[in-house]
């Protein structure tokens, strides 16, 4: 009875908003254009309100079906507030090429509580200046220095995995700790060491925050009672733990920066060297941004890649042969070695096509636009871009479920619209750390395949995706390790 009353009150509130919003925000011309876009599952006036009450698993299946059935565009409607899903790469290019027509909207509000002014959510005038500074931390000279960090942590990982020969291993914890250490060493300096316990504590707090962010996105009606929920206390506690950890790490490394005479080798050096752009909180926000972006996304990507290697022995063998031919004496890879691994590069791209860590990107329009497919979208419309649905769409990738690294041979790339494959985003706001991430993934895969042959624990045909902040698999990803 209480639930029914609650639903009724929420419905009444949004019904009122429907008429106010329609009258105030949308012209009749805009409405007519929006009404031409398919709106599957909607009911009169209330729109897609039922979506709010589905479970994550149900919503996942519904979203995948809508994307397939309604290519190249469909919408969700919540009391006349429209969310438009774009899947045509030409439409997506319109949104991403011109940063003046859109901004990162309310979809990112839960993330703003974590990173405040961080680059991933920053749409202010300072964005250009901040990005220009931060981009220097991924220049060739800096990234090439990172390879030693990659190799050091990979050797440590291999040593731990040696204890699991001929056993099934749950990769998640190993992978998360490894990526966390690599990320912190790069952003704070090679001298910064992290114990497994510290890494696990931070990762636990971060996962709690990310899970709560997802809860807020998918169950917005909880905002009415959020201060009363246990999740609010968990969120505050975990955020405090993350901020304390980052602040302490910055303070410890600030002294080292003062002794470097402003010779910039890592992200913290760059931030401390630009006090006119980054105050104390700004430094913390950017470090947190990079840790969140690198940690969760790269861990997810690496787990799926190791699963693919285990499940496709022919591709594992091709990757291993290339590694063996380039690293002749089983030595640690250099920057030049990693960039010359063409087959591994295509393998990684195919994994990112099928299993993109970032599932969804969002922009809120700041002016009316007309898409290449002919729809007028009014100012204020939230535009959502599902990477998973775009990169698995048969209109863009024939036989999309087939694992085929040769999709990314040059002759195949030139036939495909560049915005049909965007695991790192696209346009002026494309991820500045993508090269760092790919080189880290290559170095880790080299170290693992030089020492182990992978056999499947988790079978690809049996996996069920789980919607966390990034793409995951229910029950985790497991592989069997065999000594090579």
Secondary structure by P-SEA (a helix, b strand, c coil): caaaaaaaaaaaaaaaaaaaaaaccccaaaaaaaaacccccccccccccccccccaaaaaaaaaaaaaacccccccccccbbbbbbccaaaaaaaccccccccccccaaaaaaacccccccccccaaaaaaaaaaaaacaaaaaaaaaaaaaaaaaaaaaacccccccccaaaaaaaaaaaaaaaaaccccccccaaaaaaaaaaaaaaaaaaaaaaacccccccccccaaaaaaaaaaaaaaaaaaaaaaaaaaaaaacccccccaaaaaaaccccccaaaaaaaaaaaaaaaaaaaaaaaaaaaaaaaacaaaaaaaaaaaaaaacccccccaaaaaaaaaaaaaaaaaaaacccccbbbbbbcbbbbccccccccccbbbbbcaaaaaacccccccccccccccccaaaaaacccccccccccccccccaaaaaaaaaaaaaaaaaacbbbbcccccccbbbbbcccccccccbbbbbbcc
